[in-house]
Every structure is written in structure tokens, then in C-alpha cells.
Amino acid sequence: VEAMKKGFWLHLENVDLCSSSVLDRLNPLMEPGGKLLLTESGTQDEGASHRLIKPHSNFRLFLSMSPERGEISRAMRNRCV
């Protein structure tokens, strides 16, 4: 979240080992004008349980994986170069 807000580049290694439900949460972020909805934000304030994060214009997300260990979903592959 900090990388998104500050415009840093983020590299997620070995995404093929990550739960597909976690990667599916990143799909909307990788769309043009995408945002990330955090439904579990760890706050005590009941009114702040959901946060919509709009990434900084300089934010970049890089995913890497080893195809020998598995695959990622078609939806995620379609959003990657």
C-alpha cells in the first residue's frame, strides 16, 4: 500500500506460489485507472473498515514466477506483459 501511495515500483517474486485469491484481489489494480479495495484494513474504527486505494501515477507493479512450479490465472496473465 505504501508503494502504491508513494509511487514506488513493487516487484512480487514467485507469484506462482501465491494463493490465487490473493492475486485475484490485485486484478482491478492492473486495469487502466485501476484501484485496490482493501476490505480488511486492520483498523479499530468501524467506519474505516474498507479503503479504496488509488495508486500514484508513478506506481509500477512487476510480477515474476517460475513456470516450472506452476501457473497463474488467465485473468492475471492477460494483465501482464
C-alpha positions as CSV (number, residue, x, y, z in Angstrom):
1,V,0.0,0.0,0.0
2,E,2.9,2.4,0.8
3,A,4.4,1.7,-2.6
4,M,1.1,2.5,-4.3
5,K,0.6,5.7,-2.4
6,K,4.2,7.0,-2.9
7,G,4.7,5.9,-6.5
8,F,7.3,3.3,-5.9
9,W,8.0,0.3,-8.1
10,L,7.0,-3.1,-6.5
11,H,8.3,-6.5,-7.5
12,L,6.4,-9.5,-6.4
13,E,8.6,-12.6,-6.8
14,N,7.3,-16.2,-7.1
15,V,3.7,-15.2,-7.7
16,D,3.1,-18.8,-8.8
17,L,3.4,-19.8,-5.1
18,C,0.9,-17.2,-4.0
19,S,-2.8,-18.0,-3.3
20,S,-4.9,-17.4,-6.4
21,S,-7.4,-15.5,-4.1
22,V,-4.7,-13.0,-3.2
23,L,-3.7,-12.5,-6.8
24,D,-7.3,-12.1,-7.8
25,R,-7.5,-9.1,-5.4
26,L,-4.8,-7.4,-7.5
27,N,-6.6,-7.7,-10.8
28,P,-8.6,-4.5,-10.5
29,L,-5.4,-2.6,-9.7
30,M,-3.9,-3.7,-13.0
31,E,-6.7,-2.3,-15.1
32,P,-6.5,1.2,-16.7
33,G,-7.4,3.7,-13.9
34,G,-7.4,0.7,-11.5
35,K,-7.8,0.9,-7.8
36,L,-7.3,-1.5,-4.9
37,L,-10.2,-2.2,-2.5
38,L,-9.0,-3.2,0.9
39,T,-11.8,-4.8,2.9
40,E,-9.6,-5.9,5.7
41,S,-7.6,-2.8,6.8
42,G,-6.8,-3.8,10.4
43,T,-8.4,-0.6,11.8
44,Q,-10.4,-0.5,15.0
45,D,-12.7,2.2,13.6
46,E,-15.9,0.6,12.3
47,G,-16.3,3.4,9.7
48,A,-12.9,2.8,8.2
49,S,-13.1,-1.0,7.6
50,H,-12.9,-0.5,3.8
51,R,-10.3,1.6,2.0
52,L,-10.1,2.3,-1.7
53,I,-6.5,3.0,-2.7
54,K,-5.8,4.9,-5.9
55,P,-2.2,4.3,-6.9
56,H,0.2,7.2,-7.5
57,S,0.8,7.8,-11.2
58,N,4.4,6.6,-10.9
59,F,3.5,3.3,-9.2
60,R,4.5,0.1,-11.1
61,L,3.8,-3.5,-10.3
62,F,6.2,-6.2,-11.6
63,L,5.4,-9.9,-11.2
64,S,7.8,-12.8,-11.7
65,M,7.4,-16.5,-11.5
66,S,9.0,-19.8,-12.3
67,P,6.8,-21.7,-14.9
68,E,8.3,-25.0,-13.7
69,R,6.4,-24.6,-10.4
70,G,3.0,-23.7,-11.7
71,E,0.9,-21.1,-13.3
72,I,-1.1,-18.0,-12.5
73,S,-4.7,-17.4,-13.5
74,R,-5.6,-16.5,-17.1
75,A,-7.0,-13.2,-15.8
76,M,-3.7,-12.3,-14.2
77,R,-1.7,-13.4,-17.3
78,N,-3.9,-11.2,-19.5
79,R,-2.9,-8.2,-17.4
80,C,0.9,-8.9,-17.7
81,V,3.3,-8.3,-20.5
